[in-house]
Amino acid sequence: MSNIPTIALIYDFDGTLSPGNMQEYDFIPAVGKSNKEFWHEANSLAEEQDADRILTYMAKMIQEAKSKGLSLRREAFRESGRRIQLYEGVKEWFSRINAYGAERGLNVVHYINSSGLTEIIEGTEIAHEFRKIYACKFLYDVDGIAYWPGVAVNYTNKTQFIFKINKGVESVFDSTMVNRYIEEHERPVPFSNMIYVGDGTTDIPCMRLVKNFGGHSIAVYNPQDRGARKEMATLIRDNRVNHVCPADYSEGSEMDTVVKAIIDKIYTDHRLEELVVSR
């Protein structure tokens, strides 16, 4: 091939690569709250003050940690990430899919697009697999203590990172390059080469966006949740996603089969384009 096309696999985190919310493995128990209690308080604060739920959960984390004398250093959040459980097959997934793409002359890269915390994700055993983690994160003072939200990622502003990936702009701060006009054929990752994987309502705008621009969207669900597939199937009926799969990333799983088929399609489409150009 004359060039190596890039495929971007873009994942939500909570409920997509890991069961539950990342704060529930270590942080919430450490502040002495139940999951239900913590999220009720954070969401009630948002409702009472007509605020963004992402910002209020981040504010609640700082407030609760301070009140219990817990560390607010970046490394403390990363330590929480080391306790996160992953769905079946996730740890082996990336190298297998990378190799599958490479066999077809394709470069596969992985991104996180999450309303969870960058710092916690950085502590997980799969953090090194991602080219970029787009997620919430805190600002830190001169002593390295978190004191304010630095990035808040909610269900609608998640879509901005799809365009950043499309144009090869990795900086969250840079709003100039992402808004600059770039010819479609010059963009590093065409929408048609994107595969978006998410599990819920916060991912719907991104899944719909990727699908509508010619990419592929996959909604996943916890295999342990009865009736989850039937509920997720409405996303296909409403034309929001291409596929629904259990969140099992093992070799030979439905997820494995679907993603490999998409990679095959992208490879075939690229070969056909080359044949047209060569004539």
Phi and psi in degrees as GROMACS dihedral restraints (atoms count N, CA, C in turn):
[ dihedral_restraints ]
;  ai    aj    ak    al  type     phi  dphi    fc
    3     4     5     6     1   -75.0    20    10
    4     5     6     7     1   -25.4    20    10
    6     7     8     9     1  -146.2    20    10
    7     8     9    10     1   164.6    20    10
    9    10    11    12     1  -106.7    20    10
   10    11    12    13     1   107.4    20    10
   12    13    14    15     1   -67.7    20    10
   13    14    15    16     1   147.9    20    10
   15    16    17    18     1  -105.7    20    10
   16    17    18    19     1   132.6    20    10
   18    19    20    21     1  -106.5    20    10
   19    20    21    22     1   129.6    20    10
   21    22    23    24     1  -106.7    20    10
   22    23    24    25     1   118.6    20    10
   24    25    26    27     1   -96.5    20    10
   25    26    27    28     1   118.8    20    10
   27    28    29    30     1  -116.5    20    10
   28    29    30    31     1   124.0    20    10
   30    31    32    33     1  -120.0    20    10
   31    32    33    34     1   139.3    20    10
   33    34    35    36     1   -68.8    20    10
   34    35    36    37     1   171.7    20    10
   36    37    38    39     1  -112.8    20    10
   37    38    39    40     1   -65.5    20    10
   39    40    41    42     1   -62.8    20    10
   40    41    42    43     1   123.8    20    10
   42    43    44    45     1    81.3    20    10
   43    44    45    46     1    -8.1    20    10
   45    46    47    48     1  -108.4    20    10
   46    47    48    49     1   -54.2    20    10
   48    49    50    51     1  -102.9    20    10
   49    50    51    52     1   -18.7    20    10
   51    52    53    54     1  -139.0    20    10
   52    53    54    55     1   139.4    20    10
   54    55    56    57     1   -68.8    20    10
   55    56    57    58     1   139.5    20    10
   57    58    59    60     1    76.6    20    10
   58    59    60    61     1  -169.4    20    10
   60    61    62    63     1   -98.4    20    10
   61    62    63    64     1   141.8    20    10
   63    64    65    66     1   -62.0    20    10
   64    65    66    67     1   -28.3    20    10
   66    67    68    69     1   -69.4    20    10
   67    68    69    70     1   -18.2    20    10
   69    70    71    72     1   -81.7    20    10
   70    71    72    73     1   -12.8    20    10
   72    73    74    75     1   -80.4    20    10
   73    74    75    76     1   -33.2    20    10
   75    76    77    78     1  -142.7    20    10
   76    77    78    79     1   -48.3    20    10
   78    79    80    81     1   -64.8    20    10
   79    80    81    82     1   -52.0    20    10
   81    82    83    84     1   -63.1    20    10
   82    83    84    85     1   -45.0    20    10
   84    85    86    87     1   -59.4    20    10
   85    86    87    88     1   -34.8    20    10
   87    88    89    90     1   -66.7    20    10
   88    89    90    91     1   -28.0    20    10
   90    91    92    93     1   -91.8    20    10
   91    92    93    94     1     4.7    20    10
   93    94    95    96     1    77.4    20    10
   94    95    96    97     1    24.4    20    10
   96    97    98    99     1  -111.6    20    10
   97    98    99   100     1   157.0    20    10
   99   100   101   102     1   -83.9    20    10
  100   101   102   103     1   159.3    20    10
  102   103   104   105     1   -57.2    20    10
  103   104   105   106     1   -45.4    20    10
  105   106   107   108     1   -60.0    20    10
  106   107   108   109     1   -42.6    20    10
  108   109   110   111     1   -65.4    20    10
  109   110   111   112     1   -46.7    20    10
  111   112   113   114     1   -61.0    20    10
  112   113   114   115     1   -49.8    20    10
  114   115   116   117     1   -69.7    20    10
  115   116   117   118     1   -33.5    20    10
  117   118   119   120     1   -62.4    20    10
  118   119   120   121     1   -44.6    20    10
  120   121   122   123     1   -65.2    20    10
  121   122   123   124     1   -43.0    20    10
  123   124   125   126     1   -65.3    20    10
  124   125   126   127     1   -43.2    20    10
  126   127   128   129     1   -72.3    20    10
  127   128   129   130     1   -34.4    20    10
  129   130   131   132     1   -65.4    20    10
  130   131   132   133     1   -38.9    20    10
  132   133   134   135     1   -61.0    20    10
  133   134   135   136     1   -42.0    20    10
  135   136   137   138     1   -63.2    20    10
  136   137   138   139     1   -43.5    20    10
  138   139   140   141     1   -66.9    20    10
  139   140   141   142     1   -44.2    20    10
  141   142   143   144     1   -61.8    20    10
  142   143   144   145     1   -38.7    20    10
  144   145   146   147     1  -107.0    20    10
  145   146   147   148     1    10.7    20    10
  147   148   149   150     1    51.2    20    10
  148   149   150   151     1    52.1    20    10
  150   151   152   153     1  -113.9    20    10
  151   152   153   154     1   171.8    20    10
  153   154   155   156     1   -77.0    20    10
  154   155   156   157     1   131.7    20    10
  156   157   158   159     1   -63.3    20    10
  157   158   159   160     1   -31.2    20    10
  159   160   161   162     1   -67.9    20    10
  160   161   162   163     1   -44.6    20    10
  162   163   164   165     1   -65.1    20    10
  163   164   165   166     1   -36.7    20    10
  165   166   167   168     1   -72.7    20    10
  166   167   168   169     1   -33.2    20    10
  168   169   170   171     1   -69.2    20    10
  169   170   171   172     1   -35.1    20    10
  171   172   173   174     1   -68.0    20    10
  172   173   174   175     1   -40.8    20    10
  174   175   176   177     1   -62.9    20    10
  175   176   177   178     1   -40.3    20    10
  177   178   179   180     1   -64.4    20    10
  178   179   180   181     1   -37.5    20    10
  180   181   182   183     1   -62.2    20    10
  181   182   183   184     1   -45.7    20    10
  183   184   185   186     1   -63.5    20    10
  184   185   186   187     1   -45.6    20    10
  186   187   188   189     1   -60.7    20    10
  187   188   189   190     1   -47.8    20    10
  189   190   191   192     1   -67.8    20    10
  190   191   192   193     1   -40.6    20    10
  192   193   194   195     1   -63.0    20    10
  193   194   195   196     1   -42.8    20    10
  195   196   197   198     1   -62.7    20    10
  196   197   198   199     1   -43.0    20    10
  198   199   200   201     1   -67.2    20    10
  199   200   201   202     1   -25.4    20    10
  201   202   203   204     1  -101.9    20    10
  202   203   204   205     1     1.9    20    10
  204   205   206   207     1    70.5    20    10
  205   206   207   208     1    26.8    20    10
  207   208   209   210     1   -85.8    20    10
  208   209   210   211     1   153.8    20    10
  210   211   212   213     1   -68.3    20    10
  211   212   213   214     1   138.4    20    10
  213   214   215   216     1  -112.2    20    10
  214   215   216   217     1    24.2    20    10
  216   217   218   219     1   -81.5    20    10
  217   218   219   220     1   154.5    20    10
  219   220   221   222     1   -55.6    20    10
  220   221   222   223     1   -40.1    20    10
  222   223   224   225     1   -65.8    20    10
  223   224   225   226     1   -30.4    20    10
  225   226   227   228     1   -66.5    20    10
  226   227   228   229     1   -39.3    20    10
  228   229   230   231     1   -67.4    20    10
  229   230   231   232     1   -39.9    20    10
  231   232   233   234     1   -63.3    20    10
  232   233   234   235     1   -36.6    20    10
  234   235   236   237     1   -61.3    20    10
  235   236   237   238     1   -37.3    20    10
  237   238   239   240     1   -60.8    20    10
  238   239   240   241     1   -37.4    20    10
  240   241   242   243     1   -65.1    20    10
  241   242   243   244     1   -25.7    20    10
  243   244   245   246     1   -70.7    20    10
  244   245   246   247     1   -13.5    20    10
  246   247   248   249     1   -98.7    20    10
  247   248   249   250     1    -0.2    20    10
  249   250   251   252     1   -73.4    20    10
  250   251   252   253     1   136.1    20    10
  252   253   254   255     1   -89.5    20    10
  253   254   255   256     1   148.9    20    10
  255   256   257   258     1  -117.1    20    10
  256   257   258   259     1   156.0    20    10
  258   259   260   261     1   -66.0    20    10
  259   260   261   262     1   161.5    20    10
  261   262   263   264     1   -54.0    20    10
  262   263   264   265     1   127.7    20    10
  264   265   266   267     1    84.8    20    10
  265   266   267   268     1    -4.8    20    10
  267   268   269   270     1   -62.3    20    10
  268   269   270   271     1   -42.8    20    10
  270   271   272   273     1   -60.5    20    10
  271   272   273   274     1   -36.1    20    10
  273   274   275   276     1   -91.0    20    10
  274   275   276   277     1   -11.5    20    10
  276   277   278   279     1   -57.8    20    10
  277   278   279   280     1   -48.6    20    10
  279   280   281   282     1   -64.8    20    10
  280   281   282   283     1   -47.7    20    10
  282   283   284   285     1   -64.8    20    10
  283   284   285   286     1   -36.5    20    10
  285   286   287   288     1   -67.4    20    10
  286   287   288   289     1   -44.4    20    10
  288   289   290   291     1   -71.1    20    10
  289   290   291   292     1   -37.1    20    10
  291   292   293   294     1   -59.4    20    10
  292   293   294   295     1   -44.5    20    10
  294   295   296   297     1   -66.3    20    10
  295   296   297   298     1   -38.4    20    10
  297   298   299   300     1   -63.1    20    10
  298   299   300   301     1   -42.0    20    10
  300   301   302   303     1   -66.4    20    10
  301   302   303   304     1   -43.4    20    10
  303   304   305   306     1   -61.0    20    10
  304   305   306   307     1   -34.4    20    10
  306   307   308   309     1   -61.5    20    10
  307   308   309   310     1   -23.5    20    10
  309   310   311   312     1  -104.9    20    10
  310   311   312   313     1    12.7    20    10
  312   313   314   315     1    74.1    20    10
  313   314   315   316     1    25.7    20    10
  315   316   317   318     1  -113.7    20    10
  316   317   318   319     1   144.7    20    10
  318   319   320   321     1   -99.2    20    10
  319   320   321   322     1   114.6    20    10
  321   322   323   324     1  -100.3    20    10
  322   323   324   325     1   125.4    20    10
  324   325   326   327     1  -123.5    20    10
  325   326   327   328     1   153.9    20    10
  327   328   329   330     1  -121.8    20    10
  328   329   330   331     1   140.5    20    10
  330   331   332   333     1  -132.2    20    10
  331   332   333   334     1   151.1    20    10
  333   334   335   336     1  -104.3    20    10
  334   335   336   337     1   137.4    20    10
  336   337   338   339     1  -133.9    20    10
  337   338   339   340     1    94.2    20    10
  339   340   341   342     1  -136.2    20    10
  340   341   342   343     1   151.2    20    10
  342   343   344   345     1   -89.3    20    10
  343   344   345   346     1     2.7    20    10
  345   346   347   348     1   -79.6    20    10
  346   347   348   349     1  -167.7    20    10
  348   349   350   351     1   -99.0    20    10
  349   350   351   352     1   128.2    20    10
  351   352   353   354     1   -53.2    20    10
  352   353   354   355     1   -46.2    20    10
  354   355   356   357     1   -60.9    20    10
  355   356   357   358     1   -39.2    20    10
  357   358   359   360     1   -69.9    20    10
  358   359   360   361     1   -42.9    20    10
  360   361   362   363     1   -61.0    20    10
  361   362   363   364     1   -36.7    20    10
  363   364   365   366     1   -62.0    20    10
  364   365   366   367     1   -22.2    20    10
  366   367   368   369     1   -87.1    20    10
  367   368   369   370     1    -7.4    20    10
  369   370   371   372     1   -77.1    20    10
  370   371   372   373     1   160.8    20    10
  372   373   374   375     1   -73.8    20    10
  373   374   375   376     1    -6.2    20    10
  375   376   377   378     1  -109.3    20    10
  376   377   378   379     1     4.2    20    10
  378   379   380   381     1   -55.4    20    10
  379   380   381   382     1   -35.7    20    10
  381   382   383   384     1   -69.3    20    10
  382   383   384   385     1   -11.9    20    10
  384   385   386   387     1   -78.6    20    10
  385   386   387   388     1   -13.7    20    10
  387   388   389   390     1  -101.9    20    10
  388   389   390   391     1   134.8    20    10
  390   391   392   393     1   -66.7    20    10
  391   392   393   394     1   -36.9    20    10
  393   394   395   396     1  -153.1    20    10
  394   395   396   397     1   139.7    20    10
  396   397   398   399     1  -107.0    20    10
  397   398   399   400     1   108.5    20    10
  399   400   401   402     1   -96.1    20    10
  400   401   402   403     1   110.1    20    10
  402   403   404   405     1  -161.2    20    10
  403   404   405   406     1   176.0    20    10
  405   406   407   408     1   -64.5    20    10
  406   407   408   409     1   151.4    20    10
  408   409   410   411     1  -158.6    20    10
  409   410   411   412     1   160.7    20    10
  411   412   413   414     1   -94.7    20    10
  412   413   414   415     1   159.9    20    10
  414   415   416   417     1   -88.9    20    10
  415   416   417   418     1   148.1    20    10
  417   418   419   420     1  -123.5    20    10
  418   419   420   421     1   140.1    20    10
  420   421   422   423     1   -81.2    20    10
  421   422   423   424     1  -175.1    20    10
  423   424   425   426     1   -64.0    20    10
  424   425   426   427     1   -19.9    20    10
  426   427   428   429     1   -93.6    20    10
  427   428   429   430     1     4.2    20    10
  429   430   431   432     1    78.3    20    10
  430   431   432   433     1    23.6    20    10
  432   433   434   435     1  -102.7    20    10
  433   434   435   436     1   130.3    20    10
  435   436   437   438     1   -66.3    20    10
  436   437   438   439     1   132.7    20    10
  438   439   440   441     1  -135.1    20    10
  439   440   441   442     1   -10.9    20    10
  441   442   443   444     1  -164.0    20    10
  442   443   444   445     1   149.0    20    10
  444   445   446   447     1   -63.2    20    10
  445   446   447   448     1   132.9    20    10
  447   448   449   450     1   -99.7    20    10
  448   449   450   451     1   -36.8    20    10
  450   451   452   453     1  -139.1    20    10
  451   452   453   454     1   130.2    20    10
  453   454   455   456     1  -122.2    20    10
  454   455   456   457     1   121.0    20    10
  456   457   458   459     1  -111.8    20    10
  457   458   459   460     1   107.0    20    10
  459   460   461   462     1  -106.2    20    10
  460   461   462   463     1  -175.7    20    10
  462   463   464   465     1   -64.2    20    10
  463   464   465   466     1   -28.7    20    10
  465   466   467   468     1   -90.5    20    10
  466   467   468   469     1   -40.8    20    10
  468   469   470   471     1   -76.2    20    10
  469   470   471   472     1    -3.9    20    10
  471   472   473   474     1   -57.8    20    10
  472   473   474   475     1   -32.0    20    10
  474   475   476   477     1   -64.1    20    10
  475   476   477   478     1   -26.1    20    10
  477   478   479   480     1   -59.7    20    10
  478   479   480   481     1   -32.1    20    10
  480   481   482   483     1   -75.0    20    10
  481   482   483   484     1   -22.8    20    10
  483   484   485   486     1   -63.5    20    10
  484   485   486   487     1   -43.0    20    10
  486   487   488   489     1   -69.7    20    10
  487   488   489   490     1   -34.5    20    10
  489   490   491   492     1   -63.8    20    10
  490   491   492   493     1   -42.9    20    10
  492   493   494   495     1   -63.9    20    10
  493   494   495   496     1   -43.4    20    10
  495   496   497   498     1   -56.6    20    10
  496   497   498   499     1   -39.6    20    10
  498   499   500   501     1   -99.5    20    10
  499   500   501   502     1     0.3    20    10
  501   502   503   504     1    74.3    20    10
  502   503   504   505     1    30.2    20    10
  504   505   506   507     1  -104.5    20    10
  505   506   507   508     1   107.4    20    10
  507   508   509   510     1   -90.7    20    10
  508   509   510   511     1   -19.9    20    10
  510   511   512   513     1   -72.1    20    10
  511   512   513   514     1   133.8    20    10
  513   514   515   516     1   -72.3    20    10
  514   515   516   517     1   -37.8    20    10
  516   517   518   519     1   -65.1    20    10
  517   518   519   520     1   -39.5    20    10
  519   520   521   522     1   -70.2    20    10
  520   521   522   523     1   109.9    20    10
  522   523   524   525     1  -107.6    20    10
  523   524   525   526     1    -0.5    20    10
  525   526   527   528     1   -81.7    20    10
  526   527   528   529     1   -52.5    20    10
  528   529   530   531     1   -63.8    20    10
  529   530   531   532     1   -39.7    20    10
  531   532   533   534     1   -68.1    20    10
  532   533   534   535     1   -23.4    20    10
  534   535   536   537     1   -97.1    20    10
  535   536   537   538     1    -1.5    20    10
  537   538   539   540     1   -77.9    20    10
  538   539   540   541     1   141.2    20    10
  540   541   542   543     1   -72.1    20    10
  541   542   543   544     1   127.4    20    10
  543   544   545   546     1  -131.1    20    10
  544   545   546   547     1   130.6    20    10
  546   547   548   549     1   -55.6    20    10
  547   548   549   550     1   142.7    20    10
  549   550   551   552     1   -54.0    20    10
  550   551   552   553     1   -44.4    20    10
  552   553   554   555     1   -71.2    20    10
  553   554   555   556     1   -12.0    20    10
  555   556   557   558     1   -96.1    20    10
  556   557   558   559     1    -5.1    20    10
  558   559   560   561     1   -78.6    20    10
  559   560   561   562     1   137.0    20    10
  561   562   563   564     1   -61.3    20    10
  562   563   564   565     1   -37.0    20    10
  564   565   566   567     1  -129.6    20    10
  565   566   567   568     1    98.0    20    10
  567   568   569   570     1   -59.7    20    10
  568   569   570   571     1   150.3    20    10
  570   571   572   573     1   -57.4    20    10
  571   572   573   574     1   -33.8    20    10
  573   574   575   576     1   -65.6    20    10
  574   575   576   577     1   -16.1    20    10
  576   577   578   579     1  -101.4    20    10
  577   578   579   580     1    15.3    20    10
  579   580   581   582     1  -103.1    20    10
  580   581   582   583     1   142.6    20    10
  582   583   584   585     1  -126.1    20    10
  583   584   585   586     1   114.1    20    10
  585   586   587   588     1  -102.5    20    10
  586   587   588   589     1   130.6    20    10
  588   589   590   591     1  -121.6    20    10
  589   590   591   592     1   119.0    20    10
  591   592   593   594     1  -145.5    20    10
  592   593   594   595     1   172.4    20    10
  594   595   596   597     1  -123.2    20    10
  595   596   597   598     1   -11.1    20    10
  597   598   599   600     1  -155.4    20    10
  598   599   600   601     1  -163.2    20    10
  600   601   602   603     1   -63.1    20    10
  601   602   603   604     1   -32.5    20    10
  603   604   605   606     1   -67.1    20    10
  604   605   606   607     1   -16.3    20    10
  606   607   608   609     1   -97.5    20    10
  607   608   609   610     1   -10.4    20    10
  609   610   611   612     1   -57.3    20    10
  610   611   612   613     1   -46.7    20    10
  612   613   614   615     1   -57.4    20    10
  613   614   615   616     1   -41.0    20    10
  615   616   617   618     1   -69.5    20    10
  616   617   618   619     1   -43.0    20    10
  618   619   620   621     1   -63.3    20    10
  619   620   621   622     1   -41.9    20    10
  621   622   623   624     1   -67.1    20    10
  622   623   624   625     1   -42.1    20    10
  624   625   626   627     1   -59.9    20    10
  625   626   627   628     1   -51.3    20    10
  627   628   629   630     1   -61.2    20    10
  628   629   630   631     1   -44.2    20    10
  630   631   632   633     1   -62.0    20    10
  631   632   633   634     1   -45.7    20    10
  633   634   635   636     1   -66.7    20    10
  634   635   636   637     1   -26.0    20    10
  636   637   638   639     1   -93.2    20    10
  637   638   639   640     1    12.3    20    10
  639   640   641   642     1    97.8    20    10
  640   641   642   643     1     2.9    20    10
  642   643   644   645     1   -89.5    20    10
  643   644   645   646     1  -162.9    20    10
  645   646   647   648     1  -129.4    20    10
  646   647   648   649     1   132.0    20    10
  648   649   650   651     1  -118.8    20    10
  649   650   651   652     1   135.5    20    10
  651   652   653   654     1  -125.1    20    10
  652   653   654   655     1   122.5    20    10
  654   655   656   657     1   -94.8    20    10
  655   656   657   658     1   128.1    20    10
  657   658   659   660     1  -112.4    20    10
  658   659   660   661     1   158.4    20    10
  660   661   662   663     1  -142.4    20    10
  661   662   663   664     1   156.3    20    10
  663   664   665   666     1   -67.2    20    10
  664   665   666   667     1   120.4    20    10
  666   667   668   669     1   -60.2    20    10
  667   668   669   670     1   -19.5    20    10
  669   670   671   672     1   -82.2    20    10
  670   671   672   673     1   -13.1    20    10
  672   673   674   675     1   -87.7    20    10
  673   674   675   676     1   112.4    20    10
  675   676   677   678     1   -66.5    20    10
  676   677   678   679     1   136.2    20    10
  678   679   680   681     1    80.8    20    10
  679   680   681   682     1    -1.6    20    10
  681   682   683   684     1   -65.7    20    10
  682   683   684   685     1   -38.4    20    10
  684   685   686   687     1   -64.4    20    10
  685   686   687   688     1   -41.9    20    10
  687   688   689   690     1   -63.0    20    10
  688   689   690   691     1   -39.5    20    10
  690   691   692   693     1   -66.2    20    10
  691   692   693   694     1   -42.9    20    10
  693   694   695   696     1   -68.3    20    10
  694   695   696   697     1   -26.9    20    10
  696   697   698   699     1   -60.6    20    10
  697   698   699   700     1   -22.2    20    10
  699   700   701   702     1   -63.9    20    10
  700   701   702   703     1   -25.9    20    10
  702   703   704   705     1   -66.9    20    10
  703   704   705   706     1   -34.0    20    10
  705   706   707   708     1   -71.7    20    10
  706   707   708   709     1   -44.8    20    10
  708   709   710   711     1   -60.1    20    10
  709   710   711   712     1   -36.1    20    10
  711   712   713   714     1   -85.9    20    10
  712   713   714   715     1     8.2    20    10
  714   715   716   717     1    64.0    20    10
  715   716   717   718     1    34.1    20    10
  717   718   719   720     1   -99.3    20    10
  718   719   720   721     1   -27.1    20    10
  720   721   722   723     1  -135.1    20    10
  721   722   723   724     1   164.5    20    10
  723   724   725   726     1   -90.6    20    10
  724   725   726   727     1   -35.0    20    10
  726   727   728   729     1  -143.0    20    10
  727   728   729   730     1   154.4    20    10
  729   730   731   732     1  -126.5    20    10
  730   731   732   733     1   129.0    20    10
  732   733   734   735     1  -139.6    20    10
  733   734   735   736     1   152.2    20    10
  735   736   737   738     1   -64.6    20    10
  736   737   738   739     1   148.9    20    10
  738   739   740   741     1   -79.5    20    10
  739   740   741   742     1    64.8    20    10
  741   742   743   744     1  -124.8    20    10
  742   743   744   745     1   114.9    20    10
  744   745   746   747     1  -102.2    20    10
  745   746   747   748     1    15.7    20    10
  747   748   749   750     1   -67.7    20    10
  748   749   750   751     1   156.2    20    10
  750   751   752   753     1   -61.3    20    10
  751   752   753   754     1   131.9    20    10
  753   754   755   756     1    86.0    20    10
  754   755   756   757     1    -3.6    20    10
  756   757   758   759     1   -71.5    20    10
  757   758   759   760     1   169.2    20    10
  759   760   761   762     1   -60.6    20    10
  760   761   762   763     1   -40.9    20    10
  762   763   764   765     1   -61.6    20    10
  763   764   765   766     1   -45.9    20    10
  765   766   767   768     1   -59.6    20    10
  766   767   768   769     1   -44.7    20    10
  768   769   770   771     1   -65.1    20    10
  769   770   771   772     1   -44.7    20    10
  771   772   773   774     1   -64.8    20    10
  772   773   774   775     1   -48.2    20    10
  774   775   776   777     1   -64.9    20    10
  775   776   777   778     1   -40.0    20    10
  777   778   779   780     1   -64.3    20    10
  778   779   780   781     1   -36.5    20    10
  780   781   782   783     1   -65.9    20    10
  781   782   783   784     1   -38.6    20    10
  783   784   785   786     1   -65.1    20    10
  784   785   786   787     1   -42.6    20    10
  786   787   788   789     1   -60.5    20    10
  787   788   789   790     1   -41.7    20    10
  789   790   791   792     1   -60.6    20    10
  790   791   792   793     1   -41.3    20    10
  792   793   794   795     1   -64.7    20    10
  793   794   795   796     1   -44.3    20    10
  795   796   797   798     1   -62.1    20    10
  796   797   798   799     1   -41.4    20    10
  798   799   800   801     1   -60.9    20    10
  799   800   801   802     1   -46.7    20    10
  801   802   803   804     1   -65.1    20    10
  802   803   804   805     1   -42.7    20    10
  804   805   806   807     1   -60.6    20    10
  805   806   807   808     1   -40.5    20    10
  807   808   809   810     1   -66.2    20    10
  808   809   810   811     1   -41.3    20    10
  810   811   812   813     1   -63.7    20    10
  811   812   813   814     1   -41.1    20    10
  813   814   815   816     1   -64.2    20    10
  814   815   816   817     1   -40.2    20    10
  816   817   818   819     1   -62.4    20    10
  817   818   819   820     1   -40.7    20    10
  819   820   821   822     1   -63.8    20    10
  820   821   822   823     1   -39.3    20    10
  822   823   824   825     1   -66.1    20    10
  823   824   825   826     1   -37.0    20    10
  825   826   827   828     1   -66.4    20    10
  826   827   828   829     1   -44.0    20    10
  828   829   830   831     1   -66.1    20    10
  829   830   831   832     1   -35.3    20    10
  831   832   833   834     1   -74.8    20    10
  832   833   834   835     1   -13.2    20    10
